[in-house]
Amino acid sequence: MGCSSCSSGGGTPKGCKNNGTCSSGGCNKLEVYDWLANIALPAGQTPYDIVEVRFKNARKAFYRNASNLSLQIGDLVIVDTAPGYDVGVVSVVGELARVQVKKKAPNFKAMEARKIMRIANQEEIDKWIKGRSLEKDLMTQSRVLAMNLNLDMKISDVEYQGDLSKATFYYTAEGRVDFRQLIKDMADKFRVRIEMRQIGSRQESSRLGGIGSCGRELCCSTWLTDFRSVSTSAARYQQLSLNPQKLAGQCGKLKCCLNYELDMYLDAIKSFPKTDTKLHTEKGDAFHIKTDVFKRIIWYAYPGEMGTIALSPERVAEIKKLNKDGVKPKDLLEFVKVEKVVEIGYQNVVGQDSVNRFEKSFVKKKRPNKKRNPNNPNASVEANPAKGNRPPNPGPAKGNNPQGNKGNNPGNKPTNAAKTGANKGNNKPNNPQGTTNAQS
């Protein structure tokens, strides 16, 4: 059965392309990939009868499949809530559910778990979808009732039960709230049983979801399930500025991601000296300015001077050892490690053109005309008509004058008779005497 959120009609999802089965659970919040789905059980072993069922947002619970129903991930089932029933989506089945029970509920007792009654039919599914459509309007009206009673609370989410006989309101508040009159007003107006649940700011963000400052979905709404306490010391260990606007998340608390790399920083700074350490020299006492954990550099400075001196933790340990023995170095610059700076010019390492390739003009140059020498075909001369240059012509040999020119004509200029014969077409190229019809 396909998800109602991604179905495009006909039981075919838009994105996951599982043809309506939704076996991966990829459309759910805090989904779990069933990596044991294709592994067959040993002969004679019965399937695990505990199933994980997901409700609205990230609320999940374990139920017992007492009727041995054939359940798959994504099936809508009817579970016992006493009184009434609720509709949920199967999220984990089989041996992976056994792993989830040990991880999430180590004291879980299978015989005391509530049962899965049946697979939901179309009438029950339509009723469940109707309840989801009424929740937004119900939350707006409940907020108005709370404001009229001047209650210091924020109603963030409402969840209808599958049979529409009960509504659960999730709210956040700084302290204790007396909402007895609010429950009476909501029960008279909505005509359902009312349940109030107080949640924290982090749980509120996990239920509502959103986009963090990193550009991705909130960790608490996608994969993070345990909320550890975050203190400002985590920011100080990571050399971060204590700016509440940058360190706080959408829940108003410190970001959970401050704890992700904290252990690595704590291991790295064990080899660093304390920040209140002073280095005594003949020039004066140097004070700590800042530390770069990744580059393993510590900056010190003398009082009244603008510049800073970068030292490695090993060099600082040497100076501290000298101070402990009563020896003062002359200056901290003696312990600075000088590194040779090699200037690297432009290199065409990836096969690109020169960096000045766009400065060249892309005008197509005209090729010079070349003429072949009839006596020497392998030799060529260039002619430049623009400058008035003509290629030298040594002239044809005597006895082989195809144009009827005399051999003593060094300029290779045709005679009048040759011109007349060429115009009238009576010029015979194979005439050895060179005679033409001059009288015509």
N, C-alpha and C positions, 0 to 999 in steps of 0.2 A: 504494500500500500504506500503510495507516494506521499511526500510531505506536502502539506497545504501551502507552505511558504514558497516552494520552488516549482510546483507543478504548473505546466503550461497548457494543460488540457489533454485528455486522453491518457492520463497516467504516465506521461513522459516528463521527467524533470528537465529544467532548463540547463543546469550547469553540470551536475554529476553524471548524467547519461547512464543511469542504472536502470532505465526503462521502468521506473515506478517502484522498484523494490527497495531502494534506499538502504542497501545492505551495509554500506560503509559508515552510516551515521555522520557523514561529513557536513550535513546541513545543521547539525545540532550544536548548541553551545557546550563547551567542555566535552566534546565528543571523545570516544575511546575507540581506537582502531582494533578490531578483532583479529589479531594475528594468529589465533588458534582456530579460526573458522574452518579451514580446509584440512585439519588434522583429525583423523578418525579415532574414536575411542577404542581401547583394547576390547577384545571379545569378552562378553559377559558383564561389562561395566555399564551401569545405568547413567544417563545424563544427569548433570547437576540440576536440582529442581529449584534453585534460587535464581531469580531474575532481577536485574536492575531496571527500574522504571523511572523515566524522566518526566517531570511535569513542567510547568511554566518556568522559563528562564533556566536557572542552573539547579533547581531543586530536584533531588533524586532520592529514591528510597528502594529498599530491597523487599521483594515479595516472593512468596512461595507458589510455585506452579504445581499445586496439588492435583489438578485434573490432567496432568501430563499433556498439555496443549502443545501443538507444534508451532512454536513461536520463532520469529525471525526479527532481526534488528529493524526497527521502523514500524512494527505492528502496533496498532492502537488497541489497548486492552482495557477492560473494566476491572478495577481493583476495589476491594472492600475497605471502606473508611469508617463504618459503624458510628453514627448512622449515615445511611446513604451510600453512594458509590462515587468514584472519581474516574476520570479518563486520563490515561498516561500513555507514553510512547516507550516501547521497549528499546533500551540502549545497549545492554550487555546481556548475553546469554551464554550458556555452556560453561566450559572450564575457565574462561576468562572472568566470569562472574564469581567463581570461587576465589580467584586472585584478588578481585576487587573487595570482596567481603573481608578477607584477611587484612587488606590494606586500610580500608575505610572504617570497618566496624569489627575490631578484633573480638569484642564480647557479644557478637551477634548470636542469637539462639534461633535456629531454623524452625523449631517447632512452635515458637511463639510469634513468628512472623505472620503478617496478614496475607491473605490468599488472593490469587488472581482468579476472578470469577469466570470470565469468558473473553472472547475477542469481541470488540465493539462492532455493532451493526450500524447501518447507515443512519437510522433514526437517532441513535445515541451520539453519533459523530456530528450530525447537524445541530443537535442541542448543545454540544460542547463548543462548536464554532460560534454559535449564537452568544454563549456566555463570554467568549473572548472579545466579541464585538461590543459588548455592553460594559466592559471593564474601564475603558477610558472615561466615559461619561459618569460612571459611578465614582471614580476617583475625584473628578472635578467637583461633584456635589458634596462629597465627604470633606474636601478641603474647605468649602464654604461653611459647612456646619462647624468645623473646628475653629475657623476664624471668628465665627459669631460667638463662640464660647471663650474666646481669648486664650486658647490653649497653645503653649509653647511646644509645638510639635510639627513635623513635616511628614505628610502622608505621601510616600514615593511610589507605591505600587499596590495594585489590587488583583487578587486572584479568585476567580469563581470556581466553585467545585463543579465536577462534571454534570451533576444532576440539578444544578442551579438552586440548591437549597441552602448553600452556605457561601459566604464571601469572607476572605481573609485579607486584612488591611495591614500592610507593612509600613512602619513609620520610624523616623529617627528623632531623637530628642536628647538634649544635654543632661537632663535629670529625670526625676520621676514625674509622671503626668497622671492626673486624675481624670480619666476619660469615661467615667461611669455614665454621666449625662450624655456624652457623645454617642455611646453605644445605644442608649435608649432612643435618641433622636434618629439614628441611622436605621435601627430596627423598625421604627414606625414608618419611615419613609420608603425604605427599600424592600421591606417585607421578606427578609432573609435572615438567617442566623449570622451573627457578626462575631468575628474573631480578630483580635488586635495582636500583632507581633512586633516587638521592638527589635530593630537591627542596627548595626553600626554603620559608620560612613563607608567603610571599605565594602561591606556586604551590599550596601545600596548601589555602589558603583558597579559591583559584579552583576547585580540583577539588571540594571538599566543599560550597562555597556556604554561605549563611546570610543573616541579617538584620542590617543595620548599626544603629548608634545613631540614624540618621536615619529609621528605619522602613522603608527600602527594601532590596531585595536588594543584596548586595555588588557593587560595580562590577567587581571582578576576575572575578566569576563570570557577569556578564551582558554586558558590552561592552568592558571594559578588557583590552587584550592586551599592552601594553608596560608594564613595571614600572620606573618611574624612581625614583632614590634620593630619599628625603625626609629633610631635616635639620631640626634644631630652629630654625635661622635662619628657616625659612618661617613658623613660629609667631610668632617675635619680630617679623618684618616686619608681620604682621597683628594685632599688639597682643593676642595670645592668651596666657593664663596657661600657664606651662610645667608643666602637670599631666599626668603620664604616664597616669593613668587615663582622662583625657578625650581625649588626643591619640593614644592607641594604639588600633588596630583589633583585630579578632578574631584576627589573625595574630600579635599581640604587637608588631608594628612600628608606626611612625608611619603615620597614615592617608594614603592616596594622595590624598584630596580636599584635603589641605593645599596641594598644588601647583596646584589648579584656578584659583584667583584670585590666585596669587602674582605673576604678571606684571603684573596690573592694579595691585596694591599697589606694586610696584617702580616703575612709571611715575608713580604718584600722589605718592610720597614724594620724588621728585626735586626738587620745589619747596619741600620742607620743610627747615628747618635741622637740623643734627645735634642729637642729644639732649644732648650734653655742652656745648652752648653756654650761656654765662652772659651775662645782660643787666645791664650796669653802670648804676646810677642813683645820684642823690644820696641816696636813701633806703637803698640797699644793693644787693647783688648778688642777682638773681633766678635761681632754678634751674628747670630743666625738670621738670615733674611727669608729664604724660601728653599724648597726641596723639590727636585724632579725625581720621582720614584723610578720611572721607566729608564731614563738616561743615567740614573745613579749619579746625580750631581747635586751638590749642596752649595749654596751661595752664602758667603759671609761678607761683611762690610765693617769698616772702621767707623767710629763715631765722627760725624762732621764731614765725611767724604761721600761723594756721590756715586763713585764706582763700586762694583761688587767683584768678588773674587770667587771663581768656581773651583771647587775641590771635590774629589771623590771621597766616598766614605773611608776607604783605606788610608788616604792621606790625612784625613781628620783624626783617625785612630792613632797615626804616628805622632801627630802634634799633641794629642792628649797624653800619650805616653811620655813625651818629652816634658810636658808641663808637670806631670806627676813626679818625674825625677828631678824637678827644679830647674830645668833647662828651658830657656825662652828662645825660640828662633828669631832671627833678625826681622823677617817679613814673611807673610803668607805667600808672596809671589814666588818664593823659592820652591814651594811645593806644587806649583801649578804645572801640570803636564802639558808641554807644548807639542802640538800636533802639526805636522807639515800639511799645508794646504796645497793640493795639486789642482791647478786650474785646468779644466777640461773644456776644450773648444767645441765647436760644432762638428759633429761626426754624423755621417749619413749611414747610421747603423741599421735602419729599417728599409733602405733602398729608396728613399724619397729623393726628390730633386733638390737642387740648391735652394737655400733660403731666399735668394735673390731672383728666383725664377719668374716672379710676377713683375719685376722691373724691366724685363726685356720686352721690346716691341714685337707684336705678333704680325707685322707687315710681311707679306710674302715677297721675298726677293726674286727679281726677274733673272732667269738664267741667261748667261751670255750665249750668243749664237756661235756655233762651231761649224766650220766647213772642212771637208776632207780634201786633201791634195790628191788629184787623180794619179800623179806619178808615184806617190808614196801614200797608200791608204792608211797606214798605221800612224802617220803624222797628222796632227790637227792644229789648226791655228784659230785664234779667237778674233772675232771682228766686233768692233764697237761702233755701230753706226752713229751713235749720239755724238762721239768725238770726231767723226769724220775719218776714222782710220779704216784702211782697206787692207786686206791680207795680201802679202806679197805673192806674186805668181811668177814662177820662173819661166813660164811659157812652154808650149809643146815642142817636142823634138822635130827636127827637120824630117820631111818625108812622111810625117804622120799628123797632118794638119786637117782635122775633120771639118773645120769651119772655112777652109780655103784661105787662111791667113798665111802670110809669108813668115818664114822663120826669123827674119830680121825685125820683126815687130815685137820689141821687148815689153811694151805696155799691154800686149794682148788686146789691141783695139781692132775690131773688125773693119774691113775695107768697105767702100761704098757698094761694091759689087756683092759682097757677102750680105750687107744689109738689105739690098734690093731682092736678092734671092730668098732671103729669110722671110721677107714680107709677102712674096708671091707664092711661097711654097715650092719654088723650083730649085732650091738648094739641095744638092745631092751630097750627103755626108761621106760617101765612099768614092768621091771623085779624086783620083790621085793628082791630076793636073791642076786642080783648084779652079777650073773654068766655070763661068756662070753665064746665064743668058743676059748679058749686059744691055742688048739692044731692045729688049722687050719693054 
